[in-house]
Amino acid sequence: MKKTTIISLMLCGLALAACHKPTDEEMGAKMLQEARELLQQGNTSAARDTIMSLRQRYPRAVEARTQAILTLDSIELLDAINEQDSLKTEFYKRKIEDDKKK
């Protein structure tokens, strides 16, 4: 009788484990990791979109959202640096053209 009870409990435990539904926090962490990988690849637009999607889909994933804020700050900083580099390049191109005219 004892063996039957133990086996039944083990089977119930396995069934419950197989039905595990990921929490919002787990899903948010997965999306955050995806955003970080996109950022490392230099795809800031897709990384930003992934974070915005995370925020909409998983509002209760507090830890993932907190980390996403930091990642989003990194994205914004990287975009600002790229914009600054672009402006510098344009400035120097115009300056060289202007200097040639003189």
Secondary structure per residue as TSV (DSSP state, phi and psi in degrees):
chain	resnum	aa	ss	phi	psi
A	1	M	-	360.0	-40.4
A	2	K	H	-64.6	-40.2
A	3	K	H	-61.9	-41.5
A	4	T	H	-63.4	-42.1
A	5	T	H	-64.8	-44.0
A	6	I	H	-64.2	-44.8
A	7	I	H	-63.3	-41.5
A	8	S	H	-62.0	-43.7
A	9	L	H	-64.5	-38.9
A	10	M	H	-65.1	-41.8
A	11	L	H	-65.1	-39.8
A	12	C	H	-63.2	-41.9
A	13	G	H	-62.7	-42.3
A	14	L	H	-64.4	-40.2
A	15	A	H	-63.4	-42.8
A	16	L	H	-65.6	-39.5
A	17	A	H	-65.6	-36.0
A	18	A	H	-69.4	-24.5
A	19	C	T	-92.8	11.8
A	20	H	-	-60.8	123.6
A	21	K	-	-101.4	128.3
A	22	P	-	-59.4	141.8
A	23	T	-	-78.2	166.5
A	24	D	H	-57.9	-39.2
A	25	E	H	-63.5	-42.2
A	26	E	H	-65.4	-43.3
A	27	M	H	-67.8	-39.2
A	28	G	H	-63.5	-40.9
A	29	A	H	-63.8	-36.9
A	30	K	H	-65.3	-43.4
A	31	M	H	-67.1	-36.5
A	32	L	H	-63.1	-42.7
A	33	Q	H	-62.1	-40.0
A	34	E	H	-62.0	-43.1
A	35	A	H	-63.0	-40.3
A	36	R	H	-65.6	-38.8
A	37	E	H	-65.5	-40.7
A	38	L	H	-63.4	-39.6
A	39	L	H	-63.7	-42.0
A	40	Q	H	-63.5	-30.1
A	41	Q	T	-79.9	-6.2
A	42	G	T	88.2	8.0
A	43	N	-	-93.2	76.6
A	44	T	H	-67.9	-33.6
A	45	S	H	-64.5	-47.3
A	46	A	H	-67.8	-35.8
A	47	A	H	-63.9	-43.4
A	48	R	H	-62.6	-44.3
A	49	D	H	-61.2	-38.9
A	50	T	H	-65.0	-41.4
A	51	I	H	-66.8	-41.4
A	52	M	H	-63.4	-37.7
A	53	S	H	-66.2	-41.6
A	54	L	H	-57.0	-45.6
A	55	R	H	-63.5	-35.8
A	56	Q	H	-77.3	-42.7
A	57	R	H	-75.4	-36.8
A	58	Y	-	-126.3	69.8
A	59	P	T	-65.9	-19.6
A	60	R	T	-94.5	3.4
A	61	A	-	-86.6	74.9
A	62	V	H	-61.2	-48.3
A	63	E	H	-65.3	-43.7
A	64	A	H	-63.3	-40.0
A	65	R	H	-67.2	-37.3
A	66	T	H	-63.2	-45.7
A	67	Q	H	-67.2	-32.5
A	68	A	H	-64.9	-34.1
A	69	I	H	-61.0	-43.6
A	70	L	H	-65.6	-40.0
A	71	T	H	-65.8	-40.5
A	72	L	H	-63.9	-37.1
A	73	D	H	-60.8	-40.9
A	74	S	H	-64.1	-39.8
A	75	I	H	-62.7	-46.9
A	76	E	H	-62.5	-40.5
A	77	L	H	-64.6	-43.9
A	78	L	H	-63.5	-41.2
A	79	D	H	-63.0	-40.4
A	80	A	H	-64.7	-40.7
A	81	I	H	-64.3	-43.8
A	82	N	H	-63.7	-39.8
A	83	E	H	-64.6	-41.5
A	84	Q	H	-63.3	-42.9
A	85	D	H	-61.9	-40.5
A	86	S	H	-63.9	-42.7
A	87	L	H	-65.8	-39.2
A	88	K	H	-62.6	-44.0
A	89	T	H	-60.5	-45.8
A	90	E	H	-63.3	-41.7
A	91	F	H	-58.7	-48.8
A	92	Y	H	-67.6	-34.1
A	93	K	H	-61.5	-46.4
A	94	R	H	-66.6	-38.0
A	95	K	H	-64.6	-43.2
A	96	I	H	-63.4	-43.2
A	97	E	H	-62.6	-41.5
A	98	D	H	-66.3	-41.0
A	99	D	H	-64.5	-34.2
A	100	K	H	-66.5	-31.0
A	101	K	H	-71.1	-26.3
A	102	K	-	-82.4	360.0
